[in-house]
């Protein structure tokens, strides 16, 4: 039997280093790059499962 579940994670906070001379769009792009490209493994290792449901 297969059941589909949804897992909810406790949010985590961390700091990213950004250049001072970026506009808003560049800031968003750089944060995305750091979160999704550079720190994704660290983030997934640090999160805790809050709860799950099916």
mmCIF file of the N, C-alpha and C atoms, coordinates in Angstrom:
data_MODEL
# 
_entry.id   MODEL 
# 
loop_
_atom_site.group_PDB 
_atom_site.id 
_atom_site.type_symbol 
_atom_site.label_atom_id 
_atom_site.label_alt_id 
_atom_site.label_comp_id 
_atom_site.label_asym_id 
_atom_site.label_entity_id 
_atom_site.label_seq_id 
_atom_site.pdbx_PDB_ins_code 
_atom_site.Cartn_x 
_atom_site.Cartn_y 
_atom_site.Cartn_z 
_atom_site.occupancy 
_atom_site.B_iso_or_equiv 
_atom_site.pdbx_formal_charge 
_atom_site.auth_seq_id 
_atom_site.auth_comp_id 
_atom_site.auth_asym_id 
_atom_site.auth_atom_id 
_atom_site.pdbx_PDB_model_num 
ATOM 1   N N  . UNK A 1 1  ? 0.843  -1.168 0.000  1.00 0.00 ? 1  UNK A N  1 
ATOM 2   C CA . UNK A 1 1  ? 0.000  0.000  0.000  1.00 0.00 ? 1  UNK A CA 1 
ATOM 3   C C  . UNK A 1 1  ? 0.895  1.240  0.000  1.00 0.00 ? 1  UNK A C  1 
ATOM 4   N N  . UNK A 1 2  ? 0.513  2.224  -0.771 1.00 0.00 ? 2  UNK A N  1 
ATOM 5   C CA . UNK A 1 2  ? 1.220  3.502  -0.794 1.00 0.00 ? 2  UNK A CA 1 
ATOM 6   C C  . UNK A 1 2  ? 0.322  4.575  -0.220 1.00 0.00 ? 2  UNK A C  1 
ATOM 7   N N  . UNK A 1 3  ? 0.908  5.435  0.559  1.00 0.00 ? 3  UNK A N  1 
ATOM 8   C CA . UNK A 1 3  ? 0.222  6.599  1.112  1.00 0.00 ? 3  UNK A CA 1 
ATOM 9   C C  . UNK A 1 3  ? 1.051  7.826  0.803  1.00 0.00 ? 3  UNK A C  1 
ATOM 10  N N  . UNK A 1 4  ? 0.413  8.879  0.413  1.00 0.00 ? 4  UNK A N  1 
ATOM 11  C CA . UNK A 1 4  ? 1.104  10.145 0.193  1.00 0.00 ? 4  UNK A CA 1 
ATOM 12  C C  . UNK A 1 4  ? 1.076  10.929 1.499  1.00 0.00 ? 4  UNK A C  1 
ATOM 13  N N  . UNK A 1 5  ? 2.235  11.424 1.920  1.00 0.00 ? 5  UNK A N  1 
ATOM 14  C CA . UNK A 1 5  ? 2.325  12.208 3.145  1.00 0.00 ? 5  UNK A CA 1 
ATOM 15  C C  . UNK A 1 5  ? 2.934  13.574 2.835  1.00 0.00 ? 5  UNK A C  1 
ATOM 16  N N  . UNK A 1 6  ? 2.686  14.492 3.728  1.00 0.00 ? 6  UNK A N  1 
ATOM 17  C CA . UNK A 1 6  ? 3.304  15.805 3.660  1.00 0.00 ? 6  UNK A CA 1 
ATOM 18  C C  . UNK A 1 6  ? 4.119  15.986 4.927  1.00 0.00 ? 6  UNK A C  1 
ATOM 19  N N  . UNK A 1 7  ? 5.361  16.398 4.757  1.00 0.00 ? 7  UNK A N  1 
ATOM 20  C CA . UNK A 1 7  ? 6.259  16.600 5.892  1.00 0.00 ? 7  UNK A CA 1 
ATOM 21  C C  . UNK A 1 7  ? 6.493  18.100 6.042  1.00 0.00 ? 7  UNK A C  1 
ATOM 22  N N  . UNK A 1 8  ? 6.324  18.588 7.264  1.00 0.00 ? 8  UNK A N  1 
ATOM 23  C CA . UNK A 1 8  ? 6.517  19.999 7.566  1.00 0.00 ? 8  UNK A CA 1 
ATOM 24  C C  . UNK A 1 8  ? 7.788  20.158 8.389  1.00 0.00 ? 8  UNK A C  1 
ATOM 25  N N  . UNK A 1 9  ? 8.612  21.097 7.970  1.00 0.00 ? 9  UNK A N  1 
ATOM 26  C CA . UNK A 1 9  ? 9.892  21.324 8.626  1.00 0.00 ? 9  UNK A CA 1 
ATOM 27  C C  . UNK A 1 9  ? 9.853  22.605 9.439  1.00 0.00 ? 9  UNK A C  1 
ATOM 28  N N  . UNK A 1 10 ? 10.571 22.591 10.541 1.00 0.00 ? 10 UNK A N  1 
ATOM 29  C CA . UNK A 1 10 ? 10.738 23.799 11.331 1.00 0.00 ? 10 UNK A CA 1 
ATOM 30  C C  . UNK A 1 10 ? 11.659 24.742 10.551 1.00 0.00 ? 10 UNK A C  1 
ATOM 31  N N  . UNK A 1 11 ? 11.261 25.993 10.393 1.00 0.00 ? 11 UNK A N  1 
ATOM 32  C CA . UNK A 1 11 ? 12.119 26.924 9.653  1.00 0.00 ? 11 UNK A CA 1 
ATOM 33  C C  . UNK A 1 11 ? 13.446 27.157 10.385 1.00 0.00 ? 11 UNK A C  1 
ATOM 34  N N  . UNK A 1 12 ? 14.486 27.413 9.627  1.00 0.00 ? 12 UNK A N  1 
ATOM 35  C CA . UNK A 1 12 ? 15.769 27.789 10.207 1.00 0.00 ? 12 UNK A CA 1 
ATOM 36  C C  . UNK A 1 12 ? 16.163 29.159 9.672  1.00 0.00 ? 12 UNK A C  1 
ATOM 37  N N  . UNK A 1 13 ? 16.989 29.846 10.397 1.00 0.00 ? 13 UNK A N  1 
ATOM 38  C CA . UNK A 1 13 ? 17.497 31.150 9.980  1.00 0.00 ? 13 UNK A CA 1 
ATOM 39  C C  . UNK A 1 13 ? 19.012 31.080 9.915  1.00 0.00 ? 13 UNK A C  1 
ATOM 40  N N  . UNK A 1 14 ? 19.565 31.773 8.954  1.00 0.00 ? 14 UNK A N  1 
ATOM 41  C CA . UNK A 1 14 ? 21.013 31.860 8.840  1.00 0.00 ? 14 UNK A CA 1 
ATOM 42  C C  . UNK A 1 14 ? 21.353 33.141 8.088  1.00 0.00 ? 14 UNK A C  1 
ATOM 43  N N  . UNK A 1 15 ? 22.608 33.512 8.134  1.00 0.00 ? 15 UNK A N  1 
ATOM 44  C CA . UNK A 1 15 ? 23.052 34.733 7.483  1.00 0.00 ? 15 UNK A CA 1 
ATOM 45  C C  . UNK A 1 15 ? 23.717 34.420 6.156  1.00 0.00 ? 15 UNK A C  1 
ATOM 46  N N  . UNK A 1 16 ? 23.556 35.332 5.214  1.00 0.00 ? 16 UNK A N  1 
ATOM 47  C CA . UNK A 1 16 ? 24.263 35.248 3.937  1.00 0.00 ? 16 UNK A CA 1 
ATOM 48  C C  . UNK A 1 16 ? 25.083 36.517 3.785  1.00 0.00 ? 16 UNK A C  1 
ATOM 49  N N  . UNK A 1 17 ? 26.173 36.406 3.093  1.00 0.00 ? 17 UNK A N  1 
ATOM 50  C CA . UNK A 1 17 ? 27.053 37.549 2.850  1.00 0.00 ? 17 UNK A CA 1 
ATOM 51  C C  . UNK A 1 17 ? 26.726 38.129 1.473  1.00 0.00 ? 17 UNK A C  1 
ATOM 52  N N  . UNK A 1 18 ? 26.432 39.445 1.440  1.00 0.00 ? 18 UNK A N  1 
ATOM 53  C CA . UNK A 1 18 ? 26.087 40.119 0.190  1.00 0.00 ? 18 UNK A CA 1 
ATOM 54  C C  . UNK A 1 18 ? 26.981 41.326 -0.015 1.00 0.00 ? 18 UNK A C  1 
ATOM 55  N N  . UNK A 1 19 ? 27.263 41.633 -1.268 1.00 0.00 ? 19 UNK A N  1 
ATOM 56  C CA . UNK A 1 19 ? 27.991 42.857 -1.583 1.00 0.00 ? 19 UNK A CA 1 
ATOM 57  C C  . UNK A 1 19 ? 27.124 44.070 -1.261 1.00 0.00 ? 19 UNK A C  1 
ATOM 58  N N  . UNK A 1 20 ? 27.742 45.174 -0.922 1.00 0.00 ? 20 UNK A N  1 
ATOM 59  C CA . UNK A 1 20 ? 27.011 46.382 -0.545 1.00 0.00 ? 20 UNK A CA 1 
ATOM 60  C C  . UNK A 1 20 ? 26.365 47.107 -1.720 1.00 0.00 ? 20 UNK A C  1 
ATOM 61  N N  . UNK A 1 21 ? 26.879 46.912 -2.905 1.00 0.00 ? 21 UNK A N  1 
ATOM 62  C CA . UNK A 1 21 ? 26.451 47.724 -4.043 1.00 0.00 ? 21 UNK A CA 1 
ATOM 63  C C  . UNK A 1 21 ? 25.387 47.053 -4.908 1.00 0.00 ? 21 UNK A C  1 
ATOM 64  N N  . UNK A 1 22 ? 24.580 46.160 -4.361 1.00 0.00 ? 22 UNK A N  1 
ATOM 65  C CA . UNK A 1 22 ? 23.565 45.456 -5.145 1.00 0.00 ? 22 UNK A CA 1 
ATOM 66  C C  . UNK A 1 22 ? 22.215 46.157 -5.048 1.00 0.00 ? 22 UNK A C  1 
ATOM 67  N N  . UNK A 1 23 ? 21.477 46.152 -6.174 1.00 0.00 ? 23 UNK A N  1 
ATOM 68  C CA . UNK A 1 23 ? 20.103 46.657 -6.103 1.00 0.00 ? 23 UNK A CA 1 
ATOM 69  C C  . UNK A 1 23 ? 19.188 45.514 -5.635 1.00 0.00 ? 23 UNK A C  1 
ATOM 70  N N  . UNK A 1 24 ? 17.914 45.794 -5.461 1.00 0.00 ? 24 UNK A N  1 
ATOM 71  C CA . UNK A 1 24 ? 16.987 44.813 -4.893 1.00 0.00 ? 24 UNK A CA 1 
ATOM 72  C C  . UNK A 1 24 ? 16.909 43.516 -5.709 1.00 0.00 ? 24 UNK A C  1 
ATOM 73  N N  . UNK A 1 25 ? 16.882 43.648 -7.009 1.00 0.00 ? 25 UNK A N  1 
ATOM 74  C CA . UNK A 1 25 ? 16.812 42.457 -7.864 1.00 0.00 ? 25 UNK A CA 1 
ATOM 75  C C  . UNK A 1 25 ? 18.085 41.619 -7.737 1.00 0.00 ? 25 UNK A C  1 
ATOM 76  N N  . UNK A 1 26 ? 19.227 42.274 -7.708 1.00 0.00 ? 26 UNK A N  1 
ATOM 77  C CA . UNK A 1 26 ? 20.500 41.564 -7.549 1.00 0.00 ? 26 UNK A CA 1 
ATOM 78  C C  . UNK A 1 26 ? 20.606 40.904 -6.177 1.00 0.00 ? 26 UNK A C  1 
ATOM 79  N N  . UNK A 1 27 ? 20.061 41.553 -5.160 1.00 0.00 ? 27 UNK A N  1 
ATOM 80  C CA . UNK A 1 27 ? 20.061 40.968 -3.818 1.00 0.00 ? 27 UNK A CA 1 
ATOM 81  C C  . UNK A 1 27 ? 19.266 39.672 -3.832 1.00 0.00 ? 27 UNK A C  1 
ATOM 82  N N  . UNK A 1 28 ? 18.078 39.703 -4.422 1.00 0.00 ? 28 UNK A N  1 
ATOM 83  C CA . UNK A 1 28 ? 17.248 38.502 -4.489 1.00 0.00 ? 28 UNK A CA 1 
ATOM 84  C C  . UNK A 1 28 ? 17.939 37.391 -5.272 1.00 0.00 ? 28 UNK A C  1 
ATOM 85  N N  . UNK A 1 29 ? 18.552 37.737 -6.393 1.00 0.00 ? 29 UNK A N  1 
ATOM 86  C CA . UNK A 1 29 ? 19.264 36.741 -7.200 1.00 0.00 ? 29 UNK A CA 1 
ATOM 87  C C  . UNK A 1 29 ? 20.426 36.125 -6.416 1.00 0.00 ? 29 UNK A C  1 
ATOM 88  N N  . UNK A 1 30 ? 21.152 36.937 -5.701 1.00 0.00 ? 30 UNK A N  1 
ATOM 89  C CA . UNK A 1 30 ? 22.304 36.440 -4.942 1.00 0.00 ? 30 UNK A CA 1 
ATOM 90  C C  . UNK A 1 30 ? 21.856 35.563 -3.772 1.00 0.00 ? 30 UNK A C  1 
ATOM 91  N N  . UNK A 1 31 ? 20.789 35.952 -3.099 1.00 0.00 ? 31 UNK A N  1 
ATOM 92  C CA . UNK A 1 31 ? 20.271 35.109 -2.016 1.00 0.00 ? 31 UNK A CA 1 
ATOM 93  C C  . UNK A 1 31 ? 19.805 33.774 -2.585 1.00 0.00 ? 31 UNK A C  1 
ATOM 94  N N  . UNK A 1 32 ? 19.095 33.790 -3.694 1.00 0.00 ? 32 UNK A N  1 
ATOM 95  C CA . UNK A 1 32 ? 18.675 32.540 -4.337 1.00 0.00 ? 32 UNK A CA 1 
ATOM 96  C C  . UNK A 1 32 ? 19.877 31.668 -4.692 1.00 0.00 ? 32 UNK A C  1 
ATOM 97  N N  . UNK A 1 33 ? 20.902 32.273 -5.252 1.00 0.00 ? 33 UNK A N  1 
ATOM 98  C CA . UNK A 1 33 ? 22.088 31.519 -5.630 1.00 0.00 ? 33 UNK A CA 1 
ATOM 99  C C  . UNK A 1 33 ? 22.728 30.869 -4.404 1.00 0.00 ? 33 UNK A C  1 
ATOM 100 N N  . UNK A 1 34 ? 22.855 31.634 -3.340 1.00 0.00 ? 34 UNK A N  1 
ATOM 101 C CA . UNK A 1 34 ? 23.494 31.088 -2.144 1.00 0.00 ? 34 UNK A CA 1 
ATOM 102 C C  . UNK A 1 34 ? 22.642 29.992 -1.500 1.00 0.00 ? 34 UNK A C  1 
ATOM 103 N N  . UNK A 1 35 ? 21.347 30.209 -1.426 1.00 0.00 ? 35 UNK A N  1 
ATOM 104 C CA . UNK A 1 35 ? 20.473 29.230 -0.773 1.00 0.00 ? 35 UNK A CA 1 
ATOM 105 C C  . UNK A 1 35 ? 20.374 27.956 -1.609 1.00 0.00 ? 35 UNK A C  1 
ATOM 106 N N  . UNK A 1 36 ? 20.075 28.086 -2.887 1.00 0.00 ? 36 UNK A N  1 
ATOM 107 C CA . UNK A 1 36 ? 19.802 26.914 -3.713 1.00 0.00 ? 36 UNK A CA 1 
ATOM 108 C C  . UNK A 1 36 ? 21.054 26.249 -4.271 1.00 0.00 ? 36 UNK A C  1 
ATOM 109 N N  . UNK A 1 37 ? 22.108 27.012 -4.489 1.00 0.00 ? 37 UNK A N  1 
ATOM 110 C CA . UNK A 1 37 ? 23.316 26.432 -5.088 1.00 0.00 ? 37 UNK A CA 1 
ATOM 111 C C  . UNK A 1 37 ? 24.384 26.082 -4.062 1.00 0.00 ? 37 UNK A C  1 
ATOM 112 N N  . UNK A 1 38 ? 24.590 26.948 -3.094 1.00 0.00 ? 38 UNK A N  1 
ATOM 113 C CA . UNK A 1 38 ? 25.728 26.782 -2.206 1.00 0.00 ? 38 UNK A CA 1 
ATOM 114 C C  . UNK A 1 38 ? 25.388 26.134 -0.874 1.00 0.00 ? 38 UNK A C  1 
ATOM 115 N N  . UNK A 1 39 ? 24.237 26.437 -0.315 1.00 0.00 ? 39 UNK A N  1 
ATOM 116 C CA . UNK A 1 39 ? 23.964 26.029 1.055  1.00 0.00 ? 39 UNK A CA 1 
ATOM 117 C C  . UNK A 1 39 ? 22.845 25.002 1.189  1.00 0.00 ? 39 UNK A C  1 
ATOM 118 N N  . UNK A 1 40 ? 22.355 24.457 0.094  1.00 0.00 ? 40 UNK A N  1 
ATOM 119 C CA . UNK A 1 40 ? 21.206 23.556 0.171  1.00 0.00 ? 40 UNK A CA 1 
ATOM 120 C C  . UNK A 1 40 ? 21.502 22.336 1.049  1.00 0.00 ? 40 UNK A C  1 
ATOM 121 N N  . UNK A 1 41 ? 22.675 21.757 0.960  1.00 0.00 ? 41 UNK A N  1 
ATOM 122 C CA . UNK A 1 41 ? 23.012 20.592 1.785  1.00 0.00 ? 41 UNK A CA 1 
ATOM 123 C C  . UNK A 1 41 ? 23.077 20.963 3.262  1.00 0.00 ? 41 UNK A C  1 
ATOM 124 N N  . UNK A 1 42 ? 23.682 22.076 3.563  1.00 0.00 ? 42 UNK A N  1 
ATOM 125 C CA . UNK A 1 42 ? 23.759 22.521 4.958  1.00 0.00 ? 42 UNK A CA 1 
ATOM 126 C C  . UNK A 1 42 ? 22.361 22.783 5.516  1.00 0.00 ? 42 UNK A C  1 
ATOM 127 N N  . UNK A 1 43 ? 21.512 23.375 4.721  1.00 0.00 ? 43 UNK A N  1 
ATOM 128 C CA . UNK A 1 43 ? 20.152 23.678 5.163  1.00 0.00 ? 43 UNK A CA 1 
ATOM 129 C C  . UNK A 1 43 ? 19.387 22.389 5.435  1.00 0.00 ? 43 UNK A C  1 
ATOM 130 N N  . UNK A 1 44 ? 19.427 21.452 4.512  1.00 0.00 ? 44 UNK A N  1 
ATOM 131 C CA . UNK A 1 44 ? 18.666 20.214 4.710  1.00 0.00 ? 44 UNK A CA 1 
ATOM 132 C C  . UNK A 1 44 ? 19.216 19.393 5.864  1.00 0.00 ? 44 UNK A C  1 
ATOM 133 N N  . UNK A 1 45 ? 20.495 19.506 6.148  1.00 0.00 ? 45 UNK A N  1 
ATOM 134 C CA . UNK A 1 45 ? 21.062 18.792 7.298  1.00 0.00 ? 45 UNK A CA 1 
ATOM 135 C C  . UNK A 1 45 ? 20.662 19.429 8.628  1.00 0.00 ? 45 UNK A C  1 
ATOM 136 N N  . UNK A 1 46 ? 20.388 20.726 8.620  1.00 0.00 ? 46 UNK A N  1 
ATOM 137 C CA . UNK A 1 46 ? 20.086 21.450 9.859  1.00 0.00 ? 46 UNK A CA 1 
ATOM 138 C C  . UNK A 1 46 ? 18.608 21.465 10.229 1.00 0.00 ? 46 UNK A C  1 
ATOM 139 N N  . UNK A 1 47 ? 17.717 21.190 9.286  1.00 0.00 ? 47 UNK A N  1 
ATOM 140 C CA . UNK A 1 47 ? 16.290 21.292 9.594  1.00 0.00 ? 47 UNK A CA 1 
ATOM 141 C C  . UNK A 1 47 ? 15.808 20.089 10.390 1.00 0.00 ? 47 UNK A C  1 
ATOM 142 N N  . UNK A 1 48 ? 14.771 20.311 11.143 1.00 0.00 ? 48 UNK A N  1 
ATOM 143 C CA . UNK A 1 48 ? 14.115 19.251 11.895 1.00 0.00 ? 48 UNK A CA 1 
ATOM 144 C C  . UNK A 1 48 ? 12.698 19.080 11.368 1.00 0.00 ? 48 UNK A C  1 
ATOM 145 N N  . UNK A 1 49 ? 12.224 17.868 11.376 1.00 0.00 ? 49 UNK A N  1 
ATOM 146 C CA . UNK A 1 49 ? 10.846 17.622 10.988 1.00 0.00 ? 49 UNK A CA 1 
ATOM 147 C C  . UNK A 1 49 ? 9.952  18.081 12.133 1.00 0.00 ? 49 UNK A C  1 
ATOM 148 N N  . UNK A 1 50 ? 9.036  18.953 11.820 1.00 0.00 ? 50 UNK A N  1 
ATOM 149 C CA . UNK A 1 50 ? 8.106  19.467 12.813 1.00 0.00 ? 50 UNK A CA 1 
ATOM 150 C C  . UNK A 1 50 ? 6.960  18.472 13.010 1.00 0.00 ? 50 UNK A C  1 
ATOM 151 N N  . UNK A 1 51 ? 6.325  18.075 11.925 1.00 0.00 ? 51 UNK A N  1 
ATOM 152 C CA . UNK A 1 51 ? 5.273  17.060 11.962 1.00 0.00 ? 51 UNK A CA 1 
ATOM 153 C C  . UNK A 1 51 ? 4.992  16.588 10.547 1.00 0.00 ? 51 UNK A C  1 
ATOM 154 N N  . UNK A 1 52 ? 4.206  15.571 10.413 1.00 0.00 ? 52 UNK A N  1 
ATOM 155 C CA . UNK A 1 52 ? 3.797  15.062 9.112  1.00 0.00 ? 52 UNK A CA 1 
ATOM 156 C C  . UNK A 1 52 ? 2.327  14.689 9.186  1.00 0.00 ? 52 UNK A C  1 
ATOM 157 N N  . UNK A 1 53 ? 1.698  14.621 8.000  1.00 0.00 ? 53 UNK A N  1 
ATOM 158 C CA . UNK A 1 53 ? 0.305  14.231 7.930  1.00 0.00 ? 53 UNK A CA 1 
ATOM 159 C C  . UNK A 1 53 ? 0.051  13.507 6.621  1.00 0.00 ? 53 UNK A C  1 
ATOM 160 N N  . UNK A 1 54 ? -1.021 12.729 6.581  1.00 0.00 ? 54 UNK A N  1 
ATOM 161 C CA . UNK A 1 54 ? -1.417 12.078 5.332  1.00 0.00 ? 54 UNK A CA 1 
ATOM 162 C C  . UNK A 1 54 ? -2.883 12.246 5.102  1.00 0.00 ? 54 UNK A C  1 
# 
